[in-house]
Amino acid sequence: MEAIQLSGALPVPEHSTLRVCDNCETPATGKFCVNCGQEHEPSKLHFKDFVVDYIRSLIDIDSRSLKSIRWLVFKPGLLDAQYIQGKRASYVSPSQIYLCMSIIFFFVASQFDPLTLENSAELLNPADLEAIYATQKMTATEVDALFQEKVHDHLPAFLMVVVPILALFLGALYRSGKKYYFVHHLTFSYHFFAFLFLILIPGNFNEDLASIGLLSLFVYLWIALKKAYEESLLTSGLKAGITWILVILLLYAYLDFSVNYTIGEIKADVGL
C-alpha cells in the first residue's frame, strides 16, 4: 500500500482511518497536536465553539494582564525578578505594559491637563511669544492650539529614548557584583516607567496628587531595586535616590526641550 508523505508529519497509509490533525495533518496521538499544538476537535464547528474559544482567549489575556499589573503595582521589583529568572510566559511583556500605561497617561493628560502655553510659561522665553504675536500671522488661540499639537507630536521620540537611557544608567550603576545584561535593565526600565505613568494619572486632576505621586515614586523605586537586583536595603536606597533624581531630570529635560523646540518650530512657521 502506497504511503502519502504529510507535511512535517510521519507517513500515513493511503485510505487509512488513522485520525490526523485538521490543521497540519500530523497523526493525532493525544488531545493536542504534537506538531502545531492545535487541539483535536470535531471538524464540524458550531457557534458555541467560537463563543467558548473567545471567552477562553479573553480570560487568558485578562488573567495575564491583571496579574502583571497587580504585581507591578503592589509587588515592586518582583515582576522584574521573575523576568530575569526566565519566568515570562505567565506575564504580559514589559514593553506591552509600558506602551499601554503610556497611552493611557498621555490620553488622560491631553484631555484633562494638556501642556499649554499658559501652564508651561515658566519654561518659555516671553520674547519668543511676543515676536510670534508681532507677526500677526496667527492669533493667540491659534498659536496655543498649534503649540499643543506639536508638543503631542514630539511624544513618541520621548517614549523611545527615555527607557534605554534609564537602562544604560542602571547598567553603569550595577556593573559590579552579580552580572546583569542590558535586557535585564531594559526590563526594569519598562516596568518602572509603566508604574510612573500609572501613578501620575491622578496628578492630571490635582497638583498635590502629582507631588505625592513623584514622592511615592522614590519609595517604589527603592523597594523595586532591592527586589530586582538583590542588594542590601541601604545600597538599594542610595541607588534609588540617584536614579530618582535622574528620572526627575529626564522628565524636566523633556518638558523644557519639547516646549522650546516647539516654539522654535512655530517661529519658523511664521517666518522668524
C-alpha positions in Angstrom: 0.0 0.0 0.0 1.5 3.3 -1.1 2.2 5.9 1.7 1.4 9.5 1.5 4.0 11.9 3.0 2.3 14.6 5.0 4.0 18.0 5.6 6.0 17.9 8.7 4.5 14.6 9.7 5.0 10.8 9.6 3.9 8.8 6.6 0.3 7.7 6.8 -1.1 4.8 4.7 -3.5 5.8 2.0 -7.1 5.3 2.8 -6.1 4.8 6.5 -8.7 5.6 9.1 -6.0 7.0 11.4 -7.1 10.4 12.7 -4.9 13.4 11.8 -4.7 17.0 12.8 -7.1 19.2 10.9 -4.5 22.0 10.7 -1.2 20.3 9.7 -2.4 16.7 9.1 0.1 15.2 11.6 -1.2 11.9 13.0 -3.2 12.6 16.2 -1.8 11.0 19.2 -3.4 12.9 22.0 -5.6 15.9 22.9 -3.3 18.4 21.2 -1.2 18.1 18.0 2.4 17.3 18.7 3.4 19.3 15.6 1.4 22.6 15.7 -0.2 22.5 19.1 -3.8 22.8 17.9 -6.4 20.9 19.9 -8.0 18.0 18.2 -11.7 18.8 17.9 -14.5 17.6 15.7 -14.3 19.0 12.1 -17.8 20.3 12.3 -17.8 23.6 14.4 -20.8 25.1 16.0 -21.4 28.7 17.1 -20.8 27.7 20.7 -17.3 26.6 19.8 -16.5 30.2 18.7 -18.0 31.6 21.8 -16.0 29.2 24.0 -12.8 30.0 22.2 -13.4 33.7 22.5 -14.1 33.5 26.2 -11.1 31.2 26.8 -8.8 33.6 25.0 -10.3 36.6 26.8 -9.9 35.0 30.2 -6.3 34.0 29.4 -5.3 37.5 28.2 -7.1 39.2 31.1 -5.6 36.9 33.7 -2.0 37.6 32.5 -2.7 41.3 32.2 -4.3 41.6 35.7 -1.6 39.5 37.3 1.2 41.6 35.6 -0.4 44.9 36.6 -1.2 43.7 40.2 2.5 42.6 40.7 3.7 45.8 39.0 1.8 48.0 41.5 1.8 46.0 44.7 5.0 43.9 44.5 7.7 46.3 43.2 10.6 44.5 41.6 9.1 41.0 41.8 7.9 41.1 38.2 11.4 42.1 37.1 12.9 39.3 39.2 10.6 36.8 37.5 11.7 38.0 34.1 15.4 37.9 35.0 14.9 34.3 36.1 13.3 33.5 32.8 9.7 33.1 34.0 8.0 35.1 31.3 5.1 33.1 29.9 2.7 34.0 32.7 3.0 37.7 32.3 2.4 40.4 29.7 5.7 41.6 28.2 7.3 44.7 29.8 7.1 46.7 26.5 3.4 46.0 26.3 2.7 47.2 29.8 4.8 50.3 29.2 3.1 51.1 26.0 -0.4 50.6 27.5 0.3 52.7 30.5 1.9 55.5 28.5 -1.0 55.6 26.1 -3.5 55.8 29.0 -1.5 58.5 30.8 -0.9 60.8 27.8 -4.5 60.4 26.7 -5.8 61.5 30.1 -3.3 64.3 30.2 -4.3 65.5 26.7 -7.9 65.6 27.7 -7.8 67.0 31.2 -4.4 68.7 31.7 -2.7 69.3 28.3 0.6 71.1 28.1 -0.4 74.7 27.0 1.4 78.0 26.7 -0.2 79.1 30.0 0.9 76.2 32.2 4.4 76.0 30.5 5.1 79.7 30.9 8.0 79.1 33.3 9.8 77.2 30.6 9.2 79.8 27.9 11.1 82.9 26.8 8.4 85.7 26.7 10.3 87.4 23.9 9.7 84.4 21.6 6.0 84.6 22.1 6.0 88.4 21.7 7.9 88.0 18.4 5.4 85.4 17.1 2.4 87.6 18.1 4.0 90.6 16.5 3.9 89.0 13.0 0.1 89.0 13.3 0.0 85.8 11.2 -1.7 83.8 13.9 -4.0 84.7 16.8 -3.1 83.7 20.4 -5.7 80.9 20.3 -4.2 79.6 17.0 -0.7 79.7 18.5 -1.8 77.8 21.6 -3.6 75.2 19.5 -0.6 74.7 17.2 1.7 74.5 20.3 -0.4 71.7 21.8 -0.4 69.8 18.6 3.3 70.0 18.0 4.2 69.1 21.6 2.0 66.0 21.3 3.8 65.1 18.1 7.1 65.0 20.0 5.9 62.5 22.4 6.9 59.3 20.5 10.5 60.4 20.5 10.5 60.8 24.3 8.9 57.4 24.7 11.6 55.7 22.5 14.5 57.4 24.2 13.7 57.5 27.9 13.6 53.8 28.5 17.0 52.9 27.0 18.6 55.9 28.8 17.5 54.6 32.2 18.6 51.1 31.2 22.1 52.3 30.3 22.2 54.2 33.6 21.3 51.1 35.5 23.9 49.1 33.6 26.5 51.6 34.8 25.1 51.5 38.4 25.1 47.7 38.6 28.2 46.9 36.6 30.0 45.4 39.6 28.9 42.3 41.6 26.3 40.0 40.1 26.3 40.0 36.3 23.2 41.6 34.7 22.7 42.0 30.9 21.3 45.1 29.2 18.0 43.3 28.7 17.6 42.9 32.4 18.0 46.7 32.9 15.7 47.3 29.9 13.0 45.1 31.6 13.3 47.1 34.8 13.1 50.4 32.9 9.9 49.4 31.1 8.2 48.3 34.3 9.4 51.4 36.2 8.1 53.9 33.7 4.9 51.9 33.3 4.4 52.4 37.0 5.4 56.1 36.8 2.8 56.8 34.1 0.2 54.9 36.2 1.0 56.8 39.4 0.9 60.2 37.7 -2.5 59.8 36.2 -4.3 61.3 39.2 -1.9 64.2 39.0 -3.7 65.4 35.9 -6.6 66.3 38.2 -4.8 67.7 41.2 -1.3 69.2 41.6 -0.9 67.8 45.1 -1.6 64.3 43.9 1.1 64.8 41.3 3.6 65.8 44.0 2.6 62.8 46.1 3.0 60.6 43.1 6.6 61.7 42.5 7.5 61.3 46.1 5.9 57.8 46.3 7.9 57.0 43.2 11.1 57.1 45.3 9.8 54.6 47.8 8.6 52.3 45.0 12.0 52.6 43.2 13.8 51.7 46.5 11.8 48.5 47.0 11.9 47.6 43.3 15.7 47.9 43.1 16.1 45.9 46.3 13.9 43.1 45.0 15.1 43.0 41.4 18.9 43.4 42.0 19.1 41.7 45.4 21.3 44.2 47.2 21.2 45.5 50.7 18.5 47.9 51.8 21.0 50.7 52.3 22.7 50.2 49.0 19.4 50.0 47.2 18.2 53.1 48.9 21.3 55.1 47.8 21.0 53.9 44.2 17.2 54.6 44.3 17.9 58.2 45.3 20.4 58.6 42.5 18.0 57.0 40.0 15.1 59.0 41.2 17.0 62.3 40.6 17.9 61.1 37.1 14.2 60.4 36.3 13.1 63.8 37.6 15.8 65.4 35.4 14.7 63.4 32.4 11.1 64.5 32.8 12.1 68.1 33.3 14.5 67.9 30.3 11.8 66.5 28.1 9.4 69.3 29.1 12.0 72.0 28.6 13.2 70.7 25.3 9.7 69.9 23.9 8.4 73.4 24.9 11.2 75.4 23.5 11.8 73.2 20.4 8.1 73.6 19.6 8.3 77.4 20.0 11.2 77.3 17.6 9.1 75.4 15.1 6.2 77.9 15.4 8.7 80.8 14.9 9.8 79.1 11.7 6.2 78.6 10.6 5.6 82.4 10.8 8.8 83.3 9.1 11.0 84.3 12.1 
